[in-house]
Structure formats: structure tokens, C-alpha cells
Amino acid sequence: MAVSGAASVAGLPPRSYRRPCRLSEGWAGAATGRAAALLLLLLLVAAAGPAGASAAGGPEVHSLRGSWRLGNGNGSVVLRGEVPGCVHSALHRRGLIQDPYYRFNDVMYRWISLDNWTYSRTFKTPFDVRKWQKVNLIFEGVDTVAQILINNITLGRTDNMFNRYSFDITSVIKEVNFVEVRFVSAISYAAEQSRCHKTYSVPPACPPPVQKGECHANFIRKAQCSFSWDWGPSFPTQGIWKDVRIEAYNHYHLIYFSLTPFFVKSAQQWSLEIESIFDVVSSKPIAGLVTVNIPKLQTQQTFSVMLQPGEGSIVLLVNINKSSTVEAWWPNGHGKQTGYNMTTTFVMETGYQIEKFSKAYFRTVELVQEPIPGSVGLSFYFRINGRPIFMKGSNWIPADSFQDRVTYDTLWLLLKSAADANMNALRVWGGGVYEQDEFYNICDELGIMIWQDFMFACALYPTDQSYLESVRAEVSHQEDKSRPFVASSPTNGLESVKEGWVSQNPYDTHYGDTHFYNYSSDCWNWMVYPKTRFASEYGFQSWPSFSTIKKVSSTEDWSYTSNFSLHRQHHKHGNDQMLQQIGHHFKLPQSTDPVKKFKDTIYLTQVMQAQCIKTETEFYRFSQSEIIKGEGHTMGALYWQLNDIWQAPSWASLEYGGKWKLLHYFAQNFFAPLLPVAYEDKGVLYIYGVSDLHVDHKLTLRVVVHAWSSLEPVCTLAKDGVTVKAQSAVPIYKESINDFLERCRNCTRKSCVITFCLVGEGGLQSPTNHHFLSSLKDAEGLQKSQLSASVSQQDDVYIVVLQTTAIAPFVSLDVGSIKGRFSDNGFLMTEKKKVVVFYPWEPTSVEELEKSLTLTSLVDVV
């Protein structure tokens, strides 16, 4: 079904009550790997602006955002705390603690999460209470276990970070009020819940010791990674993490509004389902008219409605004018992200008029699981607007341990970086949070599809009544029934359902999606990777750049084997595994200068990670059109992971703060819409043409062979008339390596390297790809290159002209802590001169860039 989004509540700020529309639903269950036990598959909600009451008599809304009093359990610590916010942020902002991410503070500040904190404030009621039939106190998000009081009267308790809580305070609100939110330590609560659960075991009890985390995360409905993860710290926060406000109204109040477009095949027409939930405080039904207007589609419809007393919903079906051309929303790289502004106006016989401003995106989403010729099993791919789409992207984790630090700008920077790397999909992983509305709105704008997990990960969960009731409320708060769903991640899809929801062979490549990690095998060997229907998780670690680490460390930490380096690595043997993988193809740093050795090692981890994930992703992309021994038709590659939660070694391609690792630059190429991919099998070189383009293209394949010792090509090949079919991967070149090297005289596997690209008419060109014929540690003829750069400004970007005296593998440009990205990085430089553009994310200058710019290539590592 097509997707659209909900808008905000009448007369309220934009972040008002609404179940953000998601793409699917599922059941609770066990999960494996970094899997989420509950999973949604979706395309994004539509952007929706604030709606206003446009006539007198509308609701009164009073925000309680801002400064609250914050105190710990015994009253020894008292300070001001911002709402929305959390205790850690408040303590840091007041200078009572250092940056929680500095050095070993994740362990040093454990006392904060073990204490019980209380938020309180006094407020004057800004309206005459007697004039209103109902007054509610609304908490959009409470993190997590708390008792809510107003004027010393308990309103209720919260135990689920993901739920919205509404309390009727009509009978207790006064002219001046005192509101309290008394938190209980999430750590203590989870431990107590576990202790009381005696019926059966609910593993895991605790995270591995290397994670330095807390136990029993699965017993509390809170971001699971806040108790630690293998890429993140343990900061079980307490706080009011979303909006809090008072709403007063008469007659009726709109509390939820959503729209879901869908295409009716029989009528060949788009329709729009609008659901509105009202709280009617009148004792009698209220009649009225609802008008829906979408000007650009010449669509306007008016409906008669009757609101019944109590809470209930009305569902309206709007048929889009058949004479209007509806432009569908397309994923990034496949078309425009057209959205249509619409206004929904409620005019009731009593009370006030409500106007809802929202945006409708028209698209259909199908998860296709059907038999494949020549193979057992079923397909597993997404059809968007009737077109099969290869999903290219990554996995999203929370952008910060402290959600109040995640701003619109934070989200825009990370998501724009995903789109700029040719991604069209992200999986919102189930151990974090359901993201804020702005996240989904930005994805709509950028053409990023979302595979949405429910917030369960890597654990079993209790199934007692109170827990299930909390989860039921959470799920209904998030769910959109129009989306396809699967029961877990990974899954064998329909086969898992057939087998009673628990797969007999969870890693069966003939069904569903696959998670795959292998750190010991040589990552350049494509044969170790599963020929799966859909690769939804795979990856390798690297360290973030030195400029990122420097901000949270001190001089004695700048070593790969320092206590700090060991402390930051939350994946068992992770630092050793990176060195082992590097060692397959590169020489390890041997410098006697410890800081240079550390920087060189960081660089090599990023080169290794980029090259590993390039190899694996290209394997998945060229497998999309083939069935070999019953396996193949791979239709998705989402590597683990996109972003970082703090400054530490991880699987991310974007560092904390948004800086691009070399992997992200590589992703820009290996996710390109047109790409030649090479691999070897039994001494034969194959090159495939991979295309996401919607039409076939006749192209020229250009192959250039260089000796490592010279910038002049040894030989070149131009193969004209190569047909690369639309949205497929086809073999376009085949030759034995021996014959190939014989034609390029003076070439051996160790002395030469192959580069290649596809070129067409009208400026159509793929990125230049490379294929190594041997490990680079065995490369013969590589010379120490003299790399130099000049920087100049052109409008609002900077032009970097690079020059080299010899072939330079994996050239890395780094400008330290200056925020921005390059047009290309980590490349194989085979020509004397190359022009790279720097796109700044904040004001800078030629002088600052020249001062900060460092150039590193493989031959600089000693």
C-alpha cells in the first residue's frame, strides 16, 4: 500500500500527539545476532505541519518545556534541568560533570544512573479552569520508570519510554500547580523485574564484560542500547525526553490524525484514507462537515460526520481526481520525491473549526516473496510503485546516548550524507528508539525508504500480562497496518511463518534476509559471502579518525594498545580482529613514534573496512540477476552500520559528529547507479555491468592497466557496444588473468593493477573501479610518492588540486575537525593530477583548510 504521514494535533506545537505512520507490524519473539525481535518494513511517513484552531473556542495549550528543578534521591544534588532533557545533560550543562563521553566517564558516572532523580516545577494555569470541560497533562515521552504527581496527588506511573502518557487533571488543577516526575533508576528497576520473574529464564541476563554495561535491559521498555552495546556506552538515562504540555478543551478534541494513500488497481485511481481520533467530552453526538482539499490534484471532497461521545475514530476515503496526473514518490535515484500539500478542515455544529495542514506522498510498497525459476525457496524484494527496487543502504542506530542532543541539524547531516552516498534505504535498528518525526520527514524529502524495527534486540523478552499490555500500547502507538511486516530480523519470511515463526534453518539463503559477519576469513575473497536474497546486516569495524578521538582522550591514550583504546572497544577481540584483517593484505605500522603509529593504524583500519565492505557489497550487487546452484537474486544490501553513538571503534561509516570515514566515500561509489564490478574465479577475470537505471544503455568499457612503478599506463582496452540492461547485473567481460597479463607485457600479478569504468553518451559515466591482482603488501614497484595539494575557493565550495609523483594507493585527505566532506576520498591515484571538491558544513577559509589538510597514502605508512 502507499504511505503517507500523520499531522500534528490541532492548535498544538508540531511535535504533538500522533502515532507516526510506520510501514508494518509484527509479533514479539526471540531474535538472533544484532537482530530485532519485532520488525516493521516501511516507506516513510509524510511531513506534516502544525494545525491550528482557526476560530474562537479552540483548545488552550500550555507547554511545560523549559527549566525544571532537578534533584537526586537524598537531596544532596539539586540543579536546574531542561525539559526535554535528561539528568546527564543537565549535570553536564551546569558544569557538575565533564563530557560523559570523555575518556572513562561512561564507567565513572555510573552513579548517576543508579540514583533516583526527581523533576519538579511550579506553574500558573494560564486560563480559567472553570471554562473548560476537560484538562489533560500530556507527556509525549518519559524515560522511563516514574511516578507522576500534580499538587501532591498521584496521577499515574510510567514504565515505557516509547509510550505517550495522558492524564486527566480536570478535577485537580488549580490556579498555581506543583508537578513532579519521580524517577526510579532504570538499572534497579530492571534488576527487580528480573528477580521477580520466576516462571522461566529470559536470556541474556547481562551483556558481555567487554561492553562494561548493565544487566536485564530486556526487562525494561527503554532503548536497549542504553544499557551498553558492542558499539556504544552504558548510559541508562532518566528524564522527560519529549514534549510535555497541558491541553484544555470543550466539546471535542482531535488527538490523532493520519493519512494513507493507496492505489486502487480496478479503478486505476489513487485514493486517500484519512483517520482522525477525537476525544468527545460532550454528552451528545456532534455533527459536522470535513473538507479535504489538495489543490495541485484538483481534488476537494466534503464529508458529513458525526462524533460520538467518548474516544473514537472517523475514517474518510478521498478519491483523487482522475483527470489529475499524480506524480508518485520515488526512492533516491529512481525519480522525484513529489509530495502534495493538503488541508483538512473540520467544521462542527458546536465548538471550533480545526485546520490540518499535511503532506501526502503517493507510493505503493510490496514485499514480494514468490517462487523463482531455477531455485528452491522464494524471492525477497521490494516493489515500489510496481517497480522492483534494489535496496542500497545501511543500518541506523541512535545518533547520541542523550536524545536531547539530537537536533534537526544532526539528523539532516547524517541523512543527507546517506543520500549523497547513493543510498535509498535505511533500517532503523530495534535496540534504539522510534525516531522523532523530523527523522522520517527528512527521509521523505531525500528519498530514503525505512525498514523499521520495533524496539526489541538480541534477547528474549518476558511475556507476563503487564509487560505485554505495555508493549501492546507501544505497538499501537507506532503501527501502520498498511505496511508489509516480517516477524523478526533476520527472517526466512513466509517460510518462517510456515514453520511456526521459528525457522528450522535461520541462515537459509533461499528465503528472507541474512545477517552475516566473518572477521577471520580474508574479506577480499568474495566466496566467503552468502549468496542471499537480501543482505540486511554485514560489516567490519574501523577506528574513527584521530581528530574525532582526540576530543575525548588525552596524550597517554594515543596508542592502539592503551587502556583507553581497550576501554573504547566494546566488541570482544575487536582491535585484534582489525589488525588480523589488515594483515591479510597490508603491512602493519612499525613506526617508533607512538602517535604516528596510532594514526597509521587508524588509517589502515579505515582502508581495510572500506575495501572489505566494498568487496562484499559489490558481490551482493552483481548477484541480483543470477541464480547459481539455486542461490542468488540478491535484492538488497544494507551494511552495518551508518552512524556512531560516540567516539569509538565501530562498524559505522559516519563518525560521531558526521565526519565521513573512508567507507562512506567508498559507499558513494559501490552504491553508484551505474557500476562495473570485477572479480576472479579460478584464474578468470569477470567484469559485470551493474545498473539501477530504468533503461538499457549501450556503453564503452574502458580498462586501464598500470604498473605500480609508473603513472603511464602499461596497456588500455576499450570495448565498445557493451549493453548494460536496466536494473540488472550482467557479465560484460571475461578473460583469463594469464592471457590478460600476457597482452600487457611486463605485467605480473604483483607488479600491476587494473582500473576500469563504463562510459556512455550524454556524460553518462560510472565511477572508476579497481581490481587488485595481489595483496598490496606484496606489490612490486610501489614508490614513495610526493603528494601535494593547493586549495582555492569557488563560490561556497573549495577546490583541492592534488599532485603526485608516483601511483598512490588509498589517498586520504583529512582536514581535522573542520566540518565538511570531500567529493572523493580514499582513492587509487594513477594520474599526476586530480581535482577534489571540499563541501564545508560550516564557515571556513582557504587558510584554515591549507593549515589543517593532511594527505596520507598507503606508502606513507611505515
Salt bridges, closest charged atoms under 4 A:
GLU82 OE2 - ARG94 NH2 3.87
ASP106 OD1 - HIS567 NE2 2.75
ASP128 OD1 - ARG130 NE 3.09
GLU140 OE2 - ARG164 NE 3.67
GLU140 OE2 - ARG245 NH2 2.90
ASP143 OD1 - LYS222 NZ 2.55
GLU180 OE1 - ARG182 NH2 3.08
GLU192 OE2 - ARG195 NH2 2.76
GLU214 OE2 - ARG110 NE 2.44
ASP230 OD2 - ARG34 NH2 3.07
ASP243 OD1 - ARG65 NE 2.88
ASP243 OD2 - ARG245 NH1 2.91
GLU247 OE2 - ARG245 NE 2.92
GLU247 OE1 - HIS253 NE2 3.08
GLU275 OE1 - ARG19 NH2 3.57
ASP279 OD2 - LYS134 NZ 2.98
GLU366 OE2 - ARG383 NH2 3.39
ASP400 OD2 - ARG405 NE 3.26
ASP420 OD1 - LYS416 NZ 2.69
ASP420 OD2 - ARG821 NH2 3.51
ASP437 OD2 - ARG18 NE 3.26
ASP444 OD1 - ARG363 NH2 3.06
ASP453 OD2 - ARG427 NH2 3.02
GLU474 OE2 - ARG221 NH2 2.88
ASP480 OD2 - ARG483 NH2 2.60
ASP508 OD1 - HIS510 ND1 2.74
ASP522 OD1 - HIS585 NE2 2.65
GLU537 OE1 - ARG34 NH1 3.47
GLU537 OE2 - ARG427 NH1 2.73
GLU537 OE2 - HIS515 ND1 3.65
GLU556 OE2 - ARG103 NH2 3.51
ASP557 OD2 - ARG103 NE 2.78
ASP600 OD2 - LYS596 NZ 2.87
GLU618 OE1 - LYS614 NZ 3.17
GLU626 OE1 - LYS531 NZ 3.81
GLU680 OE1 - ARG749 NH2 2.67
GLU680 OE2 - HIS771 NE2 2.92
ASP692 OD2 - LYS392 NZ 2.66
ASP692 OD2 - ARG621 NH2 2.97
GLU735 OE1 - ARG743 NH2 2.82
ASP814 OD2 - LYS659 NZ 3.03
ASP824 OD2 - LYS834 NZ 3.27
ASP860 OD1 - LYS784 NZ 2.73
